[in-house]
Amino acid sequence: MPSTHSTVIVCLSLLFFTAACQQKSDDKLEQELAYLKQEVGQLQQQVDIMGSQIEEIHTVVMRGQKLKNRSLPTQTNPDEDGKLPSIGMATAQIAIIEFSDFQCPYCKRYMDNTFTKIKSAYIDTGKVKYIARDFPLGSHPKAKGAAIAANCSLQQNAYWPMRDALFKNMRQLGDKLYQDTATQLSLDMTKFTACLEDQNITNKIDQDIRYGASLGVRGTPSFLIGKLEGNRLIKPKMIVGAQSYDTFKAAIDALEKQTQTN
């Protein structure tokens, strides 16, 4: 398949070939030239858009390849008195706070390749408490709506199965998916539908975004990981990107050793 650049060159060549070789009336020739110039302009716009998208993807990938080692200030009340979606035992001595976007392909890759292993090895065994916060990006138009649907499911204790369904059906995000999934989860549909229009849910998501931004979150997925002492997350570190299970394992194991020696 020819590249977009090649298409632009072909169109430019066609532009000059038409002007030079075909015998047309002046009016018709001018119309065709104007049309071809318009097509070339549109193709150039597509090239520019593609270039910016490639740069964005490159930035995210490079950001996701490294672990940020800087420690953040101690965070108090990391689950907001149980109001945030969380799984894990109350006695867990380590916590992970996730900032995620339901339309982010890197978040889905993390869910598919890493989260289930963390859950099995550390969350289900009582070692880690896992807290989810929303960080829908402005470049993902369906992410905020999906976050609203997930939070409305939280009100009926169905956040985690709704979350799984949203990530598994990322290409179908929209009202139909939210309603169908809520029905499959046997939610009270009157309450769920009303919740989708509740401004308090939108405000909660906006609060998550502001909180994440204040910590330096710039993309998704991003994570805070640290020791839990009482109701405080002690000097957590940030992990950025769809890191491998081994990256999280190393961070969690190091925190476990610190906990055992203290």
C-alpha positions, 0 to 999 in steps of 0.5 A, a space after each residue: 500500500 503506498 504511503 500518504 506521502 506517496 499519495 501526495 506526490 502522485 496527486 501533485 504529479 497528476 495536478 501538473 500532468 492534467 494542466 499540461 496534457 489535457 485539452 479542456 475548456 478554461 473554466 472546466 480546467 480551472 474547476 478541476 485544478 481547484 478540486 485537485 488542490 483541495 484534495 492535496 491540501 486535505 491529504 497534507 492535513 492528514 499527514 500532519 495529523 498522523 505525524 502528531 499522533 506518532 509523536 504522541 505515541 512515541 512519548 507515551 511509550 518512552 514514558 512507560 519504559 521507565 520507573 520514576 524513582 522520586 518519592 512523593 509526599 505521604 498521602 493521607 486517607 488514600 481511599 477517602 474513607 472507603 468511598 473510592 473503588 478498592 479491593 484487598 484486605 483492610 490489614 494490607 500493609 502496601 497500597 497501589 493507587 491506579 490512575 486509569 482511562 477506559 479508552 487508553 490502549 496502554 491501560 487495557 494492555 496493563 489490565 490484560 497482562 499485569 493486573 490479574 497477576 498482581 491480584 492473584 499474587 498480592 491482592 487476593 493474598 492480603 498483602 496489597 490494597 488496590 485503589 482505583 481513581 479515574 484520569 480520563 484524558 481529553 484526547 479520549 472522548 468516550 473515557 469520561 462517560 465510561 468512568 461515569 458508568 463505572 462509578 455508577 456501578 460502584 454505587 451498587 457494588 458492581 464496580 469491578 465487573 463493570 470495569 472488566 467489561 469496559 476494558 474488554 469492550 473498549 471499542 464499543 464504549 457508549 450508552 448501549 454497552 453501559 446499559 447492556 452491561 448493567 442489565 447483565 450485572 442485574 443492577 437496578 436500572 432506574 437507579 443506574 440510569 439516573 446516576 449517569 446524569 448525576 453531576 456529583 459523579 462527574 465532580 468526583 471524576 474531575 476531583 480525581 483528575 485534579 488530584 492526579 495532576 497535583 501529584 504529577 500524573 500526566 498520562 495513563 496508566 500511572 500508579 502510586 505505590 507505598 507502605 500503608 501505616 494507619 490511614 496514610 500512604 507513606 512517601 509513595 513512588 510513582 510507576 508510569 505506563 503499562 509496566 510488566 508484572 516483574 516491575 510491580 513485583 520488584 517494587 512490592 517485594 522491596 516494600 515488604 522487606 522494608 515492612 519486615 525490618 521496621 
